[in-house]
Amino acid sequence: MELYPTPEGFVGELARGFTFKSAARLAAGLGEALLARGIKRAVVGHDARFLAREMAEKAARVLSGLGLETHLLLGPAPLPLFGLALETLEAGGLYLTASRRPARFQGVKLRLGPGEPLPGEALTLPETLPEPGRFAPLDLRQAYLERLLKNLGEAPKGKAGVVYLDTMGGAGGGVLPQAFRALGLAAELRELHPLPHPLFYGVDPDPKPENLKTLQVLLKAQEPPAVGFALDGDADRLAVFQVGGEALPPEAVLAGLKEALGGLEVVADGEGGYLFPWHLKEKDPFLAALLLLKVLL
């Protein structure tokens, strides 16, 4: 089984290393680890990749078969929403994604609890699987939106201009439009590639300039004030682009977030991930984008 451990789980090529059987074994290994810690609930989520929902259902049945109360997020669901589910249910969990890797890959991010990654090298993969159990669907999109708006603080209502958002066909579509409507923002949001797409519209779901040609062309023709955002496949990273199409360096993005936060903590990983520990235990590009509107428009 050609699976490769990561600091948060495993990754492999679909149909070669990552199969339905490997997804089931990974779920069984996580389930045993959770039970050993006295954790009785599990959450399963997934991104927009090929067969991700079906593999997530398989994993959920395995976790349930081990005796865990198991919930499957309606999806594709962005990773911050998965983080909220773990917190809400006091659960561990498994999120199917290969993040920024090409569409032919799939993987898992494993959590022993909110903000507690389980490295792949620490997981034992059982050979014997339990009889499949039943799981419950879970929809926390409204609860996540309420958390997002609450922790944003003062909304940038007076900021006019154009905001482009390229979700790259990943799991992050729909969240910012909901937030814009709920906040009554004056800025105009224009979404690119908003619908989930198993092949990510033909590019790797990594928000690098070479994968965001449409966004760059639009920003080159756009008059200020305007800003461009892009998300990766599982929507836990944010890239920021200026009028003219140039990417804003991560250190400048972090400086903008610190200015907008006025002293509240933000932790950057240097690769577009921004963690707000007082908000969620997972990185949240949606909160980062809304905060940046305060200083970039």
NORMOGI-V723095 format. One record per backbone hydrogen bond with DSSP energy under -1.0 kcal/mol. CO is the residue of the C=O (numbers start at 1). NH is the residue of the N-H. E is the energy in kcal/mol with one decimal. If there is no record, write none. Layout:
co = {CO | CO}
nh = {NH | NH}
e = {E | E}
//
This chain:
co = {1 | 4 | 6 | 8 | 9 | 10 | 11 | 12 | 13 | 13 | 13 | 18 | 19 | 20 | 21 | 22 | 23 | 24 | 25 | 26 | 27 | 28 | 29 | 30 | 31 | 32 | 34 | 35 | 40 | 41 | 42 | 43 | 44 | 45 | 46 | 49 | 51 | 52 | 53 | 54 | 55 | 56 | 57 | 58 | 59 | 60 | 61 | 61 | 62 | 63 | 64 | 69 | 70 | 71 | 72 | 78 | 79 | 80 | 81 | 82 | 83 | 84 | 85 | 86 | 92 | 93 | 94 | 95 | 96 | 98 | 102 | 104 | 106 | 107 | 108 | 109 | 110 | 111 | 113 | 116 | 119 | 120 | 136 | 138 | 140 | 141 | 142 | 143 | 144 | 145 | 146 | 147 | 148 | 155 | 156 | 161 | 162 | 163 | 164 | 165 | 166 | 167 | 169 | 174 | 175 | 176 | 177 | 178 | 179 | 180 | 180 | 188 | 190 | 192 | 193 | 197 | 199 | 200 | 204 | 205 | 206 | 208 | 209 | 212 | 213 | 214 | 215 | 216 | 217 | 219 | 225 | 227 | 228 | 229 | 230 | 232 | 233 | 234 | 239 | 240 | 241 | 242 | 246 | 249 | 250 | 251 | 252 | 253 | 254 | 255 | 256 | 257 | 258 | 267 | 272 | 273 | 274 | 275 | 276 | 276 | 284 | 285 | 286 | 287 | 288 | 289 | 291 | 292 | 292 | 293}
nh = {3 | 11 | 120 | 110 | 6 | 108 | 4 | 106 | 16 | 17 | 18 | 15 | 23 | 24 | 25 | 26 | 27 | 28 | 29 | 30 | 31 | 32 | 33 | 34 | 35 | 36 | 39 | 38 | 69 | 92 | 71 | 94 | 73 | 96 | 77 | 52 | 55 | 56 | 57 | 58 | 59 | 60 | 61 | 62 | 63 | 64 | 65 | 133 | 66 | 68 | 67 | 42 | 136 | 44 | 138 | 82 | 83 | 84 | 85 | 86 | 87 | 88 | 89 | 91 | 43 | 111 | 45 | 109 | 47 | 101 | 105 | 14 | 12 | 97 | 10 | 95 | 118 | 93 | 116 | 112 | 122 | 123 | 72 | 74 | 144 | 145 | 146 | 147 | 148 | 149 | 150 | 151 | 152 | 157 | 159 | 188 | 227 | 190 | 229 | 192 | 231 | 170 | 197 | 178 | 179 | 180 | 181 | 182 | 183 | 184 | 185 | 163 | 165 | 167 | 169 | 200 | 202 | 203 | 206 | 233 | 208 | 211 | 212 | 216 | 217 | 218 | 219 | 220 | 221 | 244 | 162 | 164 | 241 | 166 | 239 | 235 | 171 | 79 | 230 | 248 | 228 | 245 | 242 | 253 | 254 | 255 | 256 | 257 | 258 | 259 | 260 | 261 | 262 | 275 | 238 | 269 | 284 | 267 | 279 | 280 | 288 | 289 | 290 | 291 | 292 | 293 | 294 | 295 | 296 | 297}
e = {-1.9 | -1.7 | -2.5 | -3.7 | -2.5 | -2.4 | -3.1 | -2.7 | -1.5 | -1.7 | -2.9 | -2.2 | -2.3 | -2.1 | -2.3 | -2.6 | -2.1 | -2.4 | -2.5 | -2.4 | -3.0 | -2.3 | -1.8 | -2.6 | -2.5 | -2.0 | -2.6 | -1.4 | -2.8 | -1.9 | -2.3 | -2.3 | -2.8 | -2.7 | -2.2 | -2.2 | -2.4 | -2.4 | -2.3 | -1.9 | -2.5 | -2.5 | -2.1 | -1.7 | -2.4 | -2.4 | -2.3 | -2.5 | -1.2 | -1.8 | -1.9 | -2.5 | -2.3 | -2.7 | -2.4 | -1.5 | -2.3 | -2.0 | -2.1 | -2.1 | -1.9 | -3.0 | -2.4 | -2.1 | -1.9 | -2.8 | -2.1 | -2.6 | -1.8 | -2.4 | -2.0 | -3.1 | -2.6 | -1.7 | -1.4 | -2.3 | -1.7 | -2.8 | -2.2 | -2.9 | -1.6 | -1.8 | -2.5 | -2.4 | -2.7 | -2.4 | -2.3 | -2.0 | -2.8 | -2.6 | -2.2 | -2.3 | -1.1 | -2.1 | -1.2 | -2.9 | -1.9 | -3.2 | -2.8 | -3.5 | -2.1 | -2.3 | -2.8 | -1.4 | -2.0 | -3.0 | -2.3 | -2.6 | -2.3 | -1.3 | -1.7 | -3.3 | -2.3 | -1.9 | -2.0 | -1.9 | -1.7 | -1.5 | -2.3 | -1.4 | -3.1 | -1.9 | -1.7 | -2.1 | -2.5 | -2.4 | -2.0 | -1.9 | -1.2 | -1.8 | -1.7 | -2.4 | -3.2 | -2.6 | -2.6 | -1.0 | -2.5 | -2.6 | -1.8 | -3.5 | -2.7 | -2.5 | -3.0 | -2.1 | -2.6 | -1.9 | -2.2 | -2.3 | -2.5 | -2.1 | -2.3 | -2.3 | -1.5 | -3.2 | -2.9 | -1.9 | -2.4 | -2.9 | -2.7 | -1.8 | -1.5 | -2.3 | -2.3 | -2.4 | -2.2 | -1.3 | -1.3 | -1.3 | -2.3 | -1.1}
//
